[in-house]
Amino acid sequence: MADRDGIFAGDDPFELVRAWMAEAEKSEINDPNAIALATVDGGGLPNVRMVLLKDIEDDAFVFYTNYEGVKAKEIESAGKAAFVLHWKSIGRQIRVRGLVSREDGPQADAYYASRSLKSRLGAWASAQSRPLKSRTALMAKVAKITAEHGTAPNRPPFWGGFRIRPVEIEFWANGQFRLHDRFRWSRDSVDNEWEIERLNP
């Protein structure tokens, strides 16, 4: 496409995401890898929350969470999810929609081991999304987990990653007078070639 140059240039959307992320890391104060992750419940009612994108693979995006929480249950029920990365500091965003599968093998173990000890123990202690009597009760549970698992806890069986393989990625850059630049990469399935088109603002 003749006019897809500059910040939109390239033949690999994942490389383009990495390039935009690297640029955002220079100016975003906190968590340039924060994504607004959208799922739907059994009745089709949407849910959205912020999580951290932890890996951009050659053909997928990976984040980690508790498998017993609401987001995980909705993902596993639908098998699909969407997210948006938004960087106000550089006036850009990326929207992704795709199919989701678990990442609960050695890669999840390695990421879990790389987290701070308190975060690892917190993963054991939190019954994510379920009612909590008090903050004191949570901290008591953390203390109990610490006594049980020590300073080298293994990854909980109910905690791991999700891999989103996209069928659509949209790159958006802010333009003057709200005449933004938008390019959508889409494919019918995760095994097909990408089609690229410019969209109206």
trRosetta pair geometry for C-beta under 8 A, 3 or more apart (Angstrom, degrees):
i j d omega theta_ij theta_ji phi_ij phi_ji
1 4 4.1 62 83 -2 109 118
1 183 7.9 168 73 -130 157 123
1 196 6.0 -115 -15 105 133 116
1 197 7.8 161 -89 -113 148 33
1 198 6.8 159 -179 -32 147 100
3 198 7.0 7 77 -64 115 149
4 8 4.8 -102 -164 117 75 118
4 9 6.4 138 134 -92 74 51
4 183 6.0 83 -119 -105 114 150
4 196 6.8 15 -79 144 167 137
4 198 7.2 -151 -71 -67 96 101
5 8 6.6 41 52 63 14 88
5 9 4.9 21 -146 -69 43 109
6 9 6.1 141 46 -18 24 103
7 19 7.9 -177 -156 118 72 122
7 20 7.3 77 -178 -89 107 93
7 92 7.7 -117 152 -98 148 143
7 173 6.2 103 81 -76 140 151
8 16 7.4 24 -150 -144 40 135
8 171 6.1 155 -117 101 90 142
8 173 7.6 -112 -56 -8 101 131
8 181 6.9 -114 -47 145 137 130
8 183 5.4 107 -152 1 131 147
10 13 7.7 143 104 -81 113 32
10 15 5.7 -144 -177 87 143 114
10 16 4.9 179 65 -69 144 99
10 19 7.6 176 -43 5 157 147
12 15 4.0 65 88 9 112 111
12 16 6.7 175 93 -13 59 84
13 16 5.2 -53 -150 36 39 117
13 17 6.4 45 151 -23 69 98
13 166 7.9 -91 101 75 142 140
13 169 4.8 122 172 73 147 151
13 171 7.7 -153 -143 -40 95 116
13 185 4.7 -118 -75 33 142 169
13 194 6.6 158 -20 -110 121 162
14 17 5.5 -43 -148 31 36 113
14 18 6.6 39 150 -18 63 101
14 56 5.8 160 -167 167 94 104
14 57 7.3 -62 -152 90 147 41
14 58 6.2 143 81 -160 165 28
14 59 6.8 -95 -46 -82 148 30
15 18 5.6 -52 -150 36 35 114
15 19 6.4 37 150 -22 66 104
16 19 5.6 -51 -147 34 32 112
16 20 6.5 29 155 -15 65 104
16 171 6.5 -59 142 -80 134 146
17 20 5.9 -57 -148 39 30 107
17 21 6.1 33 153 -22 65 109
17 56 5.7 -167 103 -142 122 145
17 61 8.0 -88 150 -85 164 113
17 85 7.8 111 -150 25 99 153
17 94 6.0 95 -115 -148 92 170
17 169 7.3 -83 -60 -164 118 140
18 21 5.6 -56 -146 37 30 114
18 22 6.3 32 155 -22 65 104
18 56 5.5 -171 -74 91 89 150
19 22 5.8 -52 -149 32 30 111
19 23 6.7 28 153 -16 62 104
20 23 5.7 -55 -152 37 34 111
20 24 6.2 34 152 -20 67 107
20 85 7.9 124 113 105 124 138
20 87 7.6 -173 163 13 99 143
20 90 7.8 -180 -164 97 83 148
20 92 6.0 -126 -157 122 123 149
20 94 6.6 137 85 -43 155 127
20 171 7.4 -171 -51 -136 154 110
21 24 5.6 -56 -146 38 31 111
21 25 6.4 42 153 -31 64 101
21 32 6.4 130 -159 132 71 115
21 33 6.8 40 -149 -89 119 79
21 56 7.1 -165 -3 -24 157 149
21 85 7.5 -54 -89 -180 88 159
22 25 5.7 -44 -151 21 31 117
22 26 7.6 36 151 -23 56 97
23 26 6.1 -53 -170 20 39 113
23 27 7.7 -7 152 12 66 106
23 90 6.0 87 128 -107 110 164
24 27 6.5 -85 -157 51 40 87
24 28 4.9 21 166 -15 87 121
24 32 4.3 151 122 -158 108 127
24 85 7.9 -136 -15 160 173 118
24 87 4.2 -105 -123 -112 123 154
24 89 6.9 123 -144 64 73 110
24 90 5.7 -111 -95 11 73 134
24 92 7.4 -118 -74 62 111 114
25 28 6.6 -47 -106 39 24 100
25 32 4.9 -136 -85 37 57 159
27 87 7.6 91 80 178 105 116
27 89 3.9 -176 127 143 115 140
27 90 6.0 129 58 -50 140 92
28 31 7.2 -85 140 76 124 40
28 32 3.8 135 59 -85 144 93
28 87 5.7 -88 -69 -137 121 98
28 89 5.3 -158 -76 18 60 137
28 90 8.0 -62 -49 -6 89 99
29 89 7.9 145 -17 -58 73 140
30 34 7.7 32 121 -24 81 133
31 34 4.0 59 137 -39 118 108
31 52 6.3 -101 -148 -106 113 101
32 87 6.5 24 -145 -103 90 114
33 52 5.4 54 107 -164 104 80
33 53 4.5 -128 179 58 93 85
33 54 7.2 94 155 -76 144 35
33 85 7.7 -46 -146 -123 35 117
34 50 5.4 -4 -173 -167 107 110
34 51 7.5 156 -151 81 62 25
34 52 6.0 -44 -97 -99 55 64
34 53 7.6 -168 -93 5 6 85
34 85 7.6 132 82 -130 51 72
35 50 7.1 153 78 -148 36 59
35 51 6.0 -25 63 65 87 74
35 52 7.4 126 16 -129 82 15
35 53 4.9 75 -19 -42 122 105
35 63 7.1 -115 43 -68 127 144
35 83 4.1 23 167 175 124 131
35 84 6.6 154 -159 70 78 33
35 85 5.4 -48 -101 -76 83 72
36 48 5.4 19 172 179 96 114
36 49 7.3 174 -151 88 61 16
36 50 5.8 -37 -96 -89 60 66
36 83 6.1 157 76 -156 48 72
36 84 5.0 -9 52 53 103 89
36 86 7.3 13 -2 2 115 110
37 48 6.6 166 81 -149 42 63
37 49 6.0 -24 57 65 91 67
37 50 7.4 130 10 -123 84 16
37 51 5.0 3 -8 19 133 113
37 63 7.2 -111 -76 51 143 163
37 71 6.6 50 110 -150 129 135
37 81 6.3 -5 -170 175 93 125
37 82 7.6 152 -157 86 49 44
37 83 4.7 -24 -100 -97 59 105
38 46 5.8 -18 -164 -163 104 111
38 47 7.0 154 -152 81 54 49
38 48 4.6 -21 -95 -95 76 92
38 81 6.5 155 79 -169 56 73
38 82 4.5 -15 59 68 110 91
38 83 6.5 179 13 -83 76 46
38 84 8.0 41 -14 -5 111 89
39 46 7.3 145 81 -154 36 61
39 47 5.1 -16 64 60 84 101
39 48 7.8 164 20 -82 61 46
39 71 5.6 150 2 -145 148 68
39 74 3.8 105 145 113 133 130
39 75 5.5 -80 -117 -63 132 69
39 78 6.7 172 -163 28 86 139
39 81 5.3 -31 -88 -115 79 94
40 44 5.4 -12 179 -146 130 36
40 45 6.5 146 -157 68 77 32
40 46 5.4 -45 -97 -95 78 53
40 47 7.0 166 -98 13 26 80
40 74 6.3 171 71 -173 31 117
40 78 5.8 94 57 -71 91 152
41 44 7.2 -51 67 19 64 16
41 45 5.0 -6 37 56 109 88
41 47 6.5 81 -39 -24 90 115
41 74 5.6 -70 -91 -110 51 113
41 77 7.9 30 -157 69 40 151
42 77 6.3 -76 -80 164 79 155
47 70 6.7 -125 -177 135 170 121
47 71 6.9 -144 109 -95 132 73
47 74 6.2 -177 36 -25 132 174
49 71 6.5 -98 41 -73 128 130
51 63 5.0 79 129 178 126 148
51 65 6.5 -47 -131 -71 141 116
51 71 7.6 147 -50 161 138 172
52 63 6.4 153 83 -136 48 104
53 56 7.2 38 155 -59 120 83
53 61 5.9 -44 -146 -176 114 110
53 62 7.5 105 -164 71 67 44
53 63 5.5 -70 -109 -76 44 101
53 83 7.6 148 -72 128 113 157
53 85 7.1 -38 -6 -84 146 115
54 62 5.6 -63 69 102 89 87
54 63 5.6 128 7 -114 93 48
54 64 6.0 14 -1 -5 149 98
54 111 6.2 60 156 -142 149 140
54 161 7.5 -103 56 -118 132 118
55 61 7.2 161 87 -159 61 44
55 62 4.0 3 55 50 105 115
55 107 8.0 -47 -14 177 168 125
55 111 7.9 -98 -35 -86 120 134
56 61 5.9 -13 -110 -109 63 74
56 62 7.9 -148 -66 21 24 80
57 60 4.5 6 54 58 121 81
57 61 7.2 -151 20 -73 82 26
57 62 6.4 67 -22 -18 109 110
57 163 7.4 -5 13 -143 142 111
59 165 6.1 15 137 -133 90 96
59 190 7.2 98 164 -177 118 102
60 98 8.0 -172 -127 131 73 158
60 163 4.7 13 167 -177 143 99
60 164 6.1 153 -163 74 82 43
60 165 4.7 -45 -98 -85 97 69
60 166 7.6 165 -116 -5 48 74
61 83 7.5 -121 104 46 152 136
61 96 6.4 50 6 142 149 169
61 98 7.9 130 29 42 103 144
61 163 7.3 149 73 -157 39 54
61 164 4.7 -18 60 58 93 101
61 166 7.2 49 1 -36 108 105
62 103 5.7 2 -138 4 118 160
62 107 7.7 -66 -162 141 163 134
62 161 5.2 7 -172 -177 103 132
62 162 7.0 168 -145 82 59 43
62 163 5.1 -20 -94 -100 85 70
62 164 7.6 -171 -75 17 36 72
63 161 6.6 161 89 -147 29 81
63 162 6.0 -11 62 54 76 89
63 164 7.9 18 10 -7 95 109
64 103 7.9 -82 -91 74 79 110
64 108 6.9 138 -113 -135 114 88
64 111 6.1 -170 -55 118 148 141
64 112 7.6 178 -159 -72 155 77
64 159 7.3 45 175 171 101 84
64 160 6.4 -103 -140 157 89 24
64 161 4.6 -50 -92 -91 75 72
64 162 7.6 166 -95 12 30 69
65 69 6.2 -91 160 41 111 132
65 71 6.1 -57 161 80 164 124
65 72 5.7 -168 103 -59 119 106
65 128 7.4 179 176 145 88 175
65 159 7.3 -132 118 -146 28 70
65 160 7.9 -21 57 69 49 38
65 161 7.8 97 17 -117 65 33
65 162 6.8 -9 26 -5 107 110
66 69 4.4 91 79 -20 103 108
66 72 6.5 -120 98 -12 53 140
66 123 7.0 179 -80 -156 93 78
66 126 6.6 -117 -63 99 150 104
66 128 3.8 150 54 11 149 141
66 129 7.7 -161 79 0 127 97
66 158 6.1 18 -163 133 78 95
66 159 5.4 -37 -107 -100 57 81
67 72 4.6 -171 -145 172 39 159
67 76 7.9 54 -161 -38 88 138
67 102 7.7 19 -107 -119 122 121
67 104 7.8 10 -63 -86 139 132
67 158 4.9 -134 49 -171 100 61
67 159 6.5 -142 -4 -80 87 25
67 160 6.3 17 -48 32 113 89
68 72 6.7 13 4 65 13 137
68 73 7.5 28 -163 -50 31 102
68 127 7.1 -56 102 -159 131 66
68 128 6.4 134 80 51 81 94
68 129 7.7 -157 117 41 69 110
68 130 8.0 -21 130 -28 108 117
68 158 5.0 -6 -20 -174 110 126
69 72 5.2 92 58 12 75 102
69 73 7.1 -143 98 -5 37 92
69 128 3.5 -43 -81 112 113 120
69 129 4.1 125 -149 -9 78 121
70 73 5.9 -63 -148 39 30 108
70 74 6.2 25 159 -16 68 109
70 128 7.8 -123 6 131 69 94
70 129 4.3 170 -15 -140 92 156
71 74 5.9 -59 -149 39 29 108
71 75 6.2 30 154 -21 65 108
71 129 7.7 -176 -1 -62 73 139
72 75 5.6 -54 -145 36 31 112
72 76 6.2 23 160 -14 66 108
72 162 7.3 -164 -116 -56 80 129
73 76 6.0 -57 -143 40 28 105
73 77 6.2 30 156 -21 63 109
74 77 5.7 -55 -146 35 30 112
74 78 6.2 6 164 1 66 112
75 78 6.5 -73 -144 49 24 93
75 79 7.4 85 168 -85 57 15
75 80 7.7 -151 -146 63 62 27
75 81 5.4 -16 -115 -56 98 122
75 100 5.1 -69 -174 100 108 157
75 162 6.0 -30 157 -129 162 153
76 79 7.2 31 -159 -71 27 56
76 100 7.9 -100 -78 101 44 117
76 102 7.9 19 -95 -56 104 102
78 81 7.4 121 84 -60 123 64
78 100 8.0 54 88 34 85 120
79 99 6.1 -10 152 -150 88 82
79 100 6.0 -174 -174 50 40 82
80 97 7.4 14 -177 -177 105 83
80 98 7.0 -169 -145 106 74 29
80 99 5.9 -46 -98 -105 71 49
80 100 6.2 166 -105 3 15 98
81 97 7.8 -161 103 -143 37 54
81 98 7.1 -16 62 64 66 66
81 100 5.1 49 7 -48 107 136
81 162 7.5 50 15 142 151 142
81 164 5.9 -90 67 -105 106 122
82 95 7.1 3 -178 -176 106 88
82 96 6.4 173 -154 92 61 56
82 97 4.3 -16 -103 -100 100 76
82 98 7.6 129 -93 14 57 58
83 95 7.6 -178 94 -149 41 51
83 96 5.3 -2 56 57 79 100
83 164 7.2 175 6 17 116 175
84 93 5.8 6 -178 -180 103 116
84 94 6.9 166 -153 83 57 47
84 95 4.9 -19 -102 -101 88 72
84 96 7.5 177 -82 19 40 70
85 93 6.1 171 88 -154 58 63
85 94 4.6 11 48 49 106 95
85 96 8.0 43 -6 -6 92 108
86 92 7.9 -177 -148 99 46 45
86 93 4.3 -9 -105 -106 70 109
87 90 4.8 8 118 39 121 95
87 91 7.5 -40 97 17 80 18
87 92 5.3 4 56 61 104 81
87 93 6.9 179 20 -80 65 57
88 91 7.1 26 -165 -75 34 46
91 173 6.3 62 118 -166 91 65
91 174 3.3 -77 178 20 115 129
92 171 7.5 -17 -168 -171 107 78
92 172 6.5 153 -158 89 58 62
92 173 5.0 -18 -104 -105 89 69
92 174 6.9 -106 -66 -5 47 83
93 172 4.8 -8 61 62 84 113
94 169 6.6 -10 -174 -171 100 90
94 170 6.9 162 -156 81 51 53
94 171 5.7 -12 -107 -103 83 61
94 172 7.2 -172 -79 22 35 80
95 168 7.6 -18 113 123 92 99
95 169 7.2 162 85 -155 54 41
95 170 4.3 2 52 51 101 105
95 172 7.2 46 -7 -10 98 118
96 164 6.5 96 135 127 127 137
96 166 4.9 -86 -162 -101 97 130
96 168 7.1 158 -152 91 40 65
96 169 5.3 -1 -104 -107 77 76
96 170 7.9 -154 -65 23 40 68
97 166 6.4 94 70 -144 39 85
97 167 6.2 -49 100 57 86 83
97 168 4.5 12 48 55 101 107
98 164 4.6 113 73 174 121 87
98 165 5.2 -162 172 86 132 40
98 166 3.7 -100 -63 -102 131 39
98 167 5.3 149 -109 2 69 70
98 168 7.2 -162 -62 34 74 63
98 190 7.2 76 -155 -85 107 109
99 164 7.3 149 73 -153 33 57
99 165 5.2 -20 62 61 88 93
99 167 6.9 67 -16 -28 89 106
99 190 6.1 -90 34 -41 124 129
100 162 5.3 -2 -168 -179 111 113
100 163 6.8 151 -152 76 58 47
100 164 5.3 -24 -95 -97 81 68
100 165 7.7 -180 -82 18 31 71
101 162 7.2 156 80 -156 29 66
101 163 5.3 -19 64 58 81 100
101 165 7.5 18 9 -5 102 108
102 160 6.3 45 -170 102 99 129
102 161 7.0 117 -173 83 56 60
102 162 6.3 -49 -110 -103 43 60
102 163 7.4 29 113 12 9 89
103 107 5.6 -55 176 81 115 121
103 108 5.3 154 126 -56 82 103
103 160 6.2 -163 88 156 60 102
103 161 3.3 -28 69 84 108 115
103 162 6.4 -154 13 -72 90 8
103 163 4.9 98 -45 -37 110 101
104 108 5.1 -22 -129 12 33 160
104 160 3.8 12 -103 -175 82 170
104 161 6.8 -170 -66 39 52 70
105 108 6.1 113 50 17 34 99
105 109 7.2 -64 137 -4 37 100
106 109 5.3 -53 -146 36 37 116
106 110 6.2 38 156 -22 69 103
107 110 5.8 -52 -148 34 30 111
107 111 6.5 27 154 -15 63 105
107 161 6.9 -53 107 23 104 149
108 111 5.9 -54 -146 38 32 108
108 112 6.2 35 155 -21 66 107
108 155 6.3 118 131 -170 95 166
108 160 4.2 -3 -151 -146 153 91
108 161 4.8 -148 -95 0 100 101
109 112 5.8 -57 -148 36 28 112
109 113 6.3 27 155 -18 64 109
109 154 8.0 -31 -134 -163 98 78
109 155 5.3 -125 -111 -6 62 138
110 113 5.8 -56 -147 37 29 111
110 114 6.5 31 153 -24 63 107
111 114 5.6 -57 -152 31 34 113
111 115 7.2 44 150 -34 63 95
111 161 6.9 76 42 -58 151 124
112 115 6.0 -47 -164 11 37 115
112 120 6.4 94 175 -116 84 98
112 123 7.3 -89 -139 42 105 169
112 155 4.0 104 67 -94 173 107
112 159 7.1 106 -104 114 128 115
112 160 7.8 -53 -52 -105 122 57
113 120 7.8 40 -108 -96 30 136
113 155 7.6 -72 -44 -52 73 99
115 119 4.2 -104 164 89 118 127
115 120 5.2 148 86 -56 112 83
115 123 7.8 80 88 -24 160 129
116 119 4.6 91 58 7 83 104
116 120 7.1 -149 93 -7 42 86
117 120 5.6 -56 -149 36 33 112
117 121 6.3 28 156 -14 68 106
117 151 6.1 -30 -133 -152 138 71
117 153 8.0 117 -152 15 74 100
118 121 5.9 -55 -145 41 31 108
118 122 6.1 38 152 -25 64 108
119 122 5.4 -52 -144 35 31 117
119 123 6.7 41 153 -27 62 97
120 123 5.8 -46 -157 23 32 113
120 124 7.3 29 147 -13 60 100
120 153 5.2 163 143 59 116 115
120 155 8.0 -91 -146 -96 98 55
121 124 5.7 -53 -160 34 41 112
121 125 6.2 31 148 -18 71 112
121 142 5.9 82 136 -156 113 84
121 145 5.3 142 -166 110 89 120
121 146 5.5 18 -142 -78 146 79
121 149 6.8 176 -111 69 85 130
121 153 6.2 136 -83 -3 65 150
122 125 5.5 -60 -141 40 35 109
122 126 5.9 25 167 -20 72 111
122 142 6.6 -6 -93 -112 61 113
123 126 6.6 -55 -134 33 22 102
123 155 7.8 -35 112 -147 147 63
123 156 5.7 -158 130 7 102 123
123 159 4.8 58 176 -120 120 167
124 145 4.5 150 104 -156 125 140
124 149 6.3 -168 -53 -13 173 156
124 153 6.2 -89 -39 -179 139 156
124 156 5.3 165 -97 -65 67 124
124 159 7.9 -87 -71 -12 47 144
125 138 6.6 96 148 -170 119 73
125 141 4.6 132 -155 119 100 104
125 142 4.5 -14 -90 -83 165 64
125 144 7.9 127 -111 59 101 87
125 145 4.8 -117 -71 -6 91 151
126 138 7.4 22 -97 -146 71 110
127 130 4.5 -42 125 45 106 126
127 132 7.6 161 57 -81 98 88
132 135 7.8 61 138 -72 127 39
132 137 6.5 179 -177 75 83 120
132 138 5.9 9 -162 -59 132 109
133 137 4.6 67 64 -8 105 159
134 137 4.7 107 57 -1 77 98
134 138 7.3 -137 100 -2 49 84
135 138 5.6 -53 -155 34 38 114
135 139 6.4 34 151 -16 69 105
136 139 5.9 -56 -147 39 32 108
136 140 6.3 35 153 -22 65 105
137 140 5.7 -53 -149 34 31 114
137 141 6.5 33 151 -20 63 104
138 141 5.7 -56 -154 33 33 112
138 142 6.6 36 148 -21 65 102
139 142 5.4 -45 -148 31 38 116
139 143 6.6 42 151 -20 65 100
140 143 5.6 -51 -152 34 34 113
140 144 6.5 35 149 -18 65 105
141 144 5.5 -52 -148 37 35 113
141 145 6.2 36 153 -19 67 105
142 145 5.7 -54 -146 38 30 111
142 146 6.3 36 152 -24 64 105
143 146 5.6 -51 -149 32 30 115
143 147 6.7 30 153 -17 62 104
144 147 5.8 -55 -153 35 32 110
144 148 6.4 25 152 -15 66 110
145 148 5.6 -60 -146 41 32 110
145 149 5.8 -8 170 12 71 116
145 153 7.7 12 163 -96 98 149
146 149 6.8 -70 -127 53 20 84
146 150 7.4 84 179 -86 53 13
147 150 8.0 16 -172 -64 17 53
149 152 7.8 -137 158 73 82 41
149 153 3.8 28 161 -97 134 103
149 154 7.7 -129 -149 21 115 65
150 153 6.9 164 63 -60 62 70
153 156 7.9 -1 153 -51 118 75
155 159 6.1 -135 -179 80 85 102
155 160 6.9 73 163 -83 132 80
156 159 4.2 68 64 12 102 111
165 190 4.4 28 138 -125 125 142
166 169 5.2 60 142 -53 157 93
166 190 7.5 125 71 -109 31 91
167 186 6.6 29 149 -156 69 69
167 187 5.6 -120 -153 67 67 75
167 188 7.3 -39 -156 149 116 9
167 189 6.8 -40 -111 -124 114 18
167 190 6.3 -84 -76 -67 80 67
168 184 6.6 -16 -162 -170 95 100
168 185 7.0 155 -153 86 44 60
168 186 4.7 2 -106 -107 83 84
168 187 7.8 -162 -68 26 53 60
169 184 7.4 158 83 -155 43 54
169 185 4.6 -3 59 57 92 108
169 186 7.9 -168 27 -71 55 50
170 182 6.3 -2 -176 -168 106 97
170 183 7.1 170 -152 86 60 42
170 184 4.6 -20 -101 -102 89 78
170 185 7.4 -165 -77 24 40 66
170 199 7.4 -11 -142 9 118 143
171 182 7.1 162 84 -150 53 47
171 183 5.0 -3 55 57 99 91
171 184 8.0 -168 23 -78 64 34
171 185 7.7 47 -8 -8 97 100
172 180 6.0 11 -168 160 91 131
172 181 7.2 156 -153 86 44 57
172 182 5.0 -2 -104 -104 78 84
173 180 6.4 169 81 -166 46 84
173 181 4.6 -3 55 58 98 104
173 182 7.9 -166 24 -70 62 47
174 180 5.8 -55 -128 -113 29 97
175 178 6.9 46 77 160 84 11
175 179 4.4 -83 114 87 131 62
175 180 4.4 -176 14 -97 100 31
175 181 5.6 114 -55 -20 120 75
175 201 6.7 -102 44 -99 127 131
176 179 6.3 -7 74 41 58 98
178 201 6.1 130 148 152 72 147
179 201 5.4 -132 -145 -40 35 151
180 201 4.2 123 40 -129 79 101
181 198 7.7 -59 -161 -146 74 102
181 201 7.8 -22 -50 -88 21 87
182 198 6.8 113 82 -166 63 60
182 199 4.0 -49 100 62 119 103
182 200 7.4 -6 46 76 125 22
182 201 6.6 151 -6 -103 115 42
183 196 6.1 5 179 -170 107 98
183 197 7.2 171 -152 87 65 31
183 198 5.6 -39 -99 -100 74 57
183 199 7.1 180 -93 8 21 85
184 196 7.2 166 85 -148 46 51
184 197 5.6 -15 58 61 92 81
184 199 5.5 62 -14 -34 110 120
185 194 4.7 -17 -169 -163 100 126
185 195 7.3 150 -156 73 50 41
185 196 5.3 -17 -99 -97 70 81
186 194 7.0 119 57 -153 25 71
186 195 5.5 -31 67 62 78 92
186 197 7.7 -23 18 19 108 101
187 190 7.2 108 95 -99 127 22
187 192 4.1 173 -176 82 110 104
187 193 6.4 -177 -115 87 119 26
187 194 5.3 -73 -56 -98 109 48
187 195 6.6 145 -83 9 59 79
188 192 5.0 58 45 1 83 163
189 192 5.0 103 53 -10 72 105
